[in-house]
Amino acid sequence: MKKTAFLILTLFFFLVGCQREEIDRNGDDDYEIIRPVEIFDLIDIRYEFLPDSDNSFTAEPVTIWRRTTLNGTTSPIQSTIVISDTITVWSLFSEIDKHIDRSVRVRTPLIANGEIDTSVLWLSQWTFANGVTESVRQVINGTTITSEIPPQTTHIRELIVTKYNIHITYIATLRSRITGRTVEKTGTWRSVQIGTITIRVHLSDGITRSSEDSELQNFSIQTIY
């Protein structure tokens, strides 16, 4: 009789323990479901070229537009063209393990005279998209150009854009909307931007060739998101 009672009590506590474990497990799952997501705001950002890293900044001339006109006559002719073309630029901030407000535009280093200055930041068109590549099309609308082409001459006009390839380190300061605590996160910023726009003119009469570069004047850039 005592042995039977002991077995019944053992079974009872075993079942209660299993139920309690199940309740605890369900409780933990419920907690994970209702736990609020901690959103961080970007309150500051700075950039650095770190030694012994693959950080880089390069300038690359790219021909995005080319027109050829042949004057096969014995007299000079006038040739008129309208400069217009499109180039894609993009930005990518490497992903970090925080939920960031992606709607806020971010400051990026100033690029001037073919150089990047990480100590001078300006409010760019990009946001801190946290691992997502942003890209926009930039339409270059230039002036109308009229040229005189000598007899028996091939006249080639090219639109050359300086493309900047950027790969540098960023240090972002983030603040939690829930607790107010701040954290610093480090990652890399990669981007392609455009710089100077040049018109290059080639002339060839079959014997001699010449080339001349001039910076494109009186043009506008329209950004298409």
BALO-550787 format. One line per 8 residues: their letters; for each residue x, y, z of C-alpha. Coordinates in steps of 0.02 Angstrom, whole numbers, plus 50000, padded with zeros to 5 digits. Each point is the difference from the previous one (the first is absolute). Layout:
<rs>
a) X/Y/Z; ...
</rs>
This chain:
<rs>
mkktafli) 50000/50000/50000; 50138/50120/50047; 50095/49954/49843; 49846/50036/49895; 49974/50170/50084; 50182/50045/49971; 49985/49957/49815; 49841/50105/49984
ltlffflv) 50083/50151/50082; 50156/49981/49892; 49892/49997/49843; 49902/50151/50061; 50155/50106/50029; 50073/49944/49835; 49844/50056/49905; 49992/50165/50095
gcqreeid) 50184/50030/49963; 49975/49967/49815; 49852/50118/49995; 50098/50134/50090; 50143/49981/49878; 49879/50017/49856; 49924/50156/50078; 50172/50075/50027
rngdddye) 50049/49961/49823; 49841/50076/49932; 50025/50148/50112; 50174/50029/49930; 49932/49990/49823; 49864/50125/50043; 50131/50117/50072; 50103/49991/49841
iirpveif) 49847/50041/49896; 49945/50153/50097; 50175/50068/50036; 50010/50175/49920; 50128/50028/49863; 50132/50124/50054; 50015/50134/49865; 50157/50106/49991
dlidirye) 50022/50174/49927; 50160/50051/49913; 50061/50151/50098; 50177/50015/49931; 50113/49924/49869; 50182/50020/49955; 50113/49923/49870; 50180/49940/49999
flpdsdns) 50128/49921/49887; 50064/49860/50112; 50180/49940/49981; 50027/49819/49949; 49825/49991/49926; 49927/49993/49825; 49932/50178/50013; 50024/50095/49837
ftaepvti) 49949/50150/49897; 50031/49998/49813; 49953/50111/49853; 49960/49918/49834; 49957/50088/49836; 49851/49917/49915; 49934/50038/49826; 49810/49999/50010
wrrttlng) 49956/50083/49834; 50081/50003/49828; 49950/50079/49834; 50091/49985/49834; 49974/50116/49851; 50086/49979/49834; 50021/50145/49881; 50037/49918/49833
ttspiqst) 49975/50159/49901; 50126/50126/49936; 49929/50140/50108; 49985/50029/50188; 49833/49955/50079; 49913/50047/50162; 49951/49860/50121; 49884/50030/50148
ivisdtit) 49973/49879/50142; 49907/50005/50166; 50093/49925/50148; 49890/49883/50103; 50030/49834/50084; 49970/49901/50159; 50115/49922/50128; 49957/49896/50155
vwslfsei) 50077/50038/50169; 49977/49898/50159; 50036/49985/50185; 50017/49852/50119; 50025/50007/50189; 50048/49828/50064; 49869/49919/50111; 50013/50011/50190
dkhidrsv) 49903/49902/50131; 49883/50142/50048; 49830/50059/49939; 50029/50171/49922; 49878/50133/49942; 50035/49992/49813; 49906/50158/49953; 50132/50122/50062
rvrtplia) 50127/50068/49876; 50181/49980/50050; 50152/50112/49987; 50142/49941/49889; 50175/50065/49964; 50027/50146/49883; 50081/49963/49833; 50085/50149/49918
ngeidtsv) 50140/50020/49873; 50015/49813/49981; 50029/49967/50184; 49892/49940/50145; 50004/50092/50167; 49936/49894/50145; 50009/50150/50118; 49869/50099/49902
lwlsqwtf) 49827/49921/49988; 49847/50058/49906; 49819/49941/50001; 49991/49881/49853; 49856/49920/49907; 50035/49832/50083; 49922/49919/50155; 50078/49879/50122
angvtesv) 49913/49852/49919; 50094/49872/50106; 50056/49870/49874; 49885/50052/49857; 50073/50076/49841; 49920/50165/49950; 50017/50057/49820; 49938/50147/49898
rqvingtt) 50014/50053/49819; 50075/50169/49964; 49953/50078/49834; 50132/50118/49931; 49919/50137/49898; 50133/50104/49914; 50002/50140/49876; 49979/49995/49812
itseippq) 50171/49997/49916; 50032/50052/49822; 50166/49957/49919; 50077/50032/49830; 50069/49843/49920; 50135/50023/49868; 49987/49913/49830; 50039/49814/49991
tthireli) 50009/49987/50188; 49926/49885/50132; 49938/50093/50153; 49975/49900/50161; 49926/50074/50159; 50001/49906/50166; 49922/50038/50168; 50120/49943/50135
vtkynihi) 49948/49993/50183; 50120/49980/50145; 49933/49857/50104; 50053/49993/50182; 50008/49828/50080; 49990/50015/50190; 50035/49867/50131; 50032/50071/50173
tyiatlrs) 49963/49960/50182; 49857/50083/50094; 49972/50014/50187; 49816/50029/50041; 49934/50059/50168; 49825/49934/50034; 49874/50040/50136; 49859/49885/50057
ritgrtve) 49825/50073/49995; 49950/49890/50147; 50142/50014/50124; 50096/50150/49935; 50163/49904/50006; 50130/50034/49866; 50110/49876/49909; 50135/50014/49867
ktgtwrsv) 50003/49886/49850; 50135/49986/49867; 49975/49946/49820; 50047/50044/49821; 49923/50123/49880; 50012/49961/49814; 49939/50121/49870; 50017/50058/49820
qigtitir) 49985/50187/49969; 50032/50109/49849; 50118/50148/49989; 50057/50109/49857; 49919/49981/49829; 50110/50026/49847; 49969/50016/49814; 50139/49921/49896
vhlsdgit) 50010/50040/49815; 50100/49893/49878; 50038/50056/49822; 50075/49888/49866; 50027/50029/49815; 50075/49830/49970; 50178/50065/50019; 50005/50100/50161
rssedsel) 49900/49987/50160; 49968/50126/50138; 49906/49999/50164; 49940/50140/50112; 49917/49994/50171; 49888/50133/50074; 49893/49996/50156; 49814/49995/49966
qnfsiqti) 49920/50167/50040; 49823/50056/50038; 49931/49828/50036; 49878/49934/50129; 49982/49832/50087; 49827/49932/50036; 49990/49859/50128; 49868/49866/49970
y) 49958/49892/50151
</rs>
